[in-house]
Amino acid sequence: MVVFAAAPTPGAWEPNCVHDGVATLQGLGCLIRNILAAAWPLLGLAFAAMVIWAGFQFILAGGEKEGLTKARKTLTYALMGLFMAAAAWLVLVFLEQLTGFSLTTFQIGSW
């Protein structure tokens, strides 16, 4: 059974990100994690927007060869972008399993 917890508040992942209201060096790792956490939903939104745009281009092409080619390219680029992002993540996970180093957890220093 999978249990989903509520998203933690910023700074809850790393108590060392901010010390007495001042950012620490570990805060850079927190910043990278937060950016990557937001990147996946944004990637999905961009993919959906490109697919919808390609659909409009197909509809508005009206059978013109140039318009249809443009729509196909838009759809192809959307699929390629999604595939490349997923492949990059899978490569990181594969290398993490192969080497034992944590590549998908971004942390600066161990102090």
C-alpha positions in Angstrom: 0.0 0.0 0.0 1.3 3.4 -0.9 0.8 6.2 1.5 1.1 9.8 0.3 2.2 12.4 2.9 1.5 16.1 2.7 4.2 18.2 1.2 6.6 19.4 3.8 7.1 23.1 4.4 10.1 24.7 2.8 13.2 24.1 5.0 11.6 21.0 6.6 13.7 18.7 4.4 16.9 20.2 5.5 17.1 21.9 8.9 20.5 23.2 7.9 19.3 25.3 5.0 18.6 28.3 7.1 20.3 29.0 10.5 18.9 31.9 12.5 17.3 33.4 9.4 20.6 33.3 7.4 21.0 31.0 4.4 23.8 28.5 4.7 25.9 26.6 2.1 23.5 23.7 2.4 20.8 26.1 1.2 22.1 25.7 -2.3 21.2 22.1 -2.2 17.8 23.0 -1.0 17.4 25.4 -3.8 18.4 22.8 -6.4 15.9 20.3 -4.9 13.1 22.8 -4.9 13.8 23.7 -8.6 13.9 20.1 -9.6 10.7 19.4 -7.6 9.0 22.1 -9.6 10.5 21.1 -12.9 8.6 17.9 -13.4 5.1 19.4 -13.1 6.2 22.3 -15.4 7.6 19.8 -17.9 4.2 18.1 -17.9 2.4 21.4 -18.4 4.7 22.3 -21.3 4.2 18.9 -22.9 0.4 19.2 -22.6 0.5 22.8 -24.0 2.6 21.7 -27.0 0.3 18.7 -27.7 -2.8 21.0 -27.6 -1.0 23.6 -29.8 -0.1 20.8 -32.3 -3.8 19.8 -32.3 -4.8 23.3 -33.1 -2.2 23.5 -35.8 -3.6 20.2 -37.3 -7.1 21.6 -37.3 -6.1 25.0 -38.7 -3.9 23.5 -41.4 -7.0 22.7 -43.4 -5.2 20.1 -45.4 -2.3 22.4 -46.4 1.0 20.4 -46.6 3.0 23.2 -44.9 0.6 23.5 -42.0 0.5 19.7 -41.4 4.3 19.5 -41.5 4.5 22.3 -38.9 1.9 20.5 -36.7 3.8 17.2 -36.9 7.1 18.9 -36.0 5.5 20.5 -33.0 4.2 17.2 -31.8 7.5 15.5 -32.5 9.4 18.1 -30.5 7.0 17.7 -27.6 7.5 13.9 -27.5 11.2 14.2 -27.9 11.5 16.7 -25.0 9.4 14.5 -22.8 11.4 11.4 -23.8 14.8 13.1 -23.3 13.8 14.4 -19.8 12.6 10.9 -18.7 15.7 9.3 -20.2 18.0 11.7 -18.3 16.2 10.8 -15.1 16.4 7.1 -15.8 20.1 7.3 -16.6 20.6 9.0 -13.2 18.6 6.3 -11.4 20.5 3.5 -13.3 23.9 5.0 -12.4 22.7 5.4 -8.8 21.8 1.7 -8.7 25.0 0.7 -10.5 27.5 2.7 -8.4 25.7 3.0 -5.1 26.2 6.8 -5.0 23.1 8.9 -4.4 22.8 10.9 -7.7 19.1 11.8 -7.4 19.4 13.3 -3.9 21.1 16.7 -4.1 23.1 17.6 -1.0 26.1 19.8 -0.5 28.5 18.7 2.2 27.8 16.3 4.9 28.2 18.6 7.9 
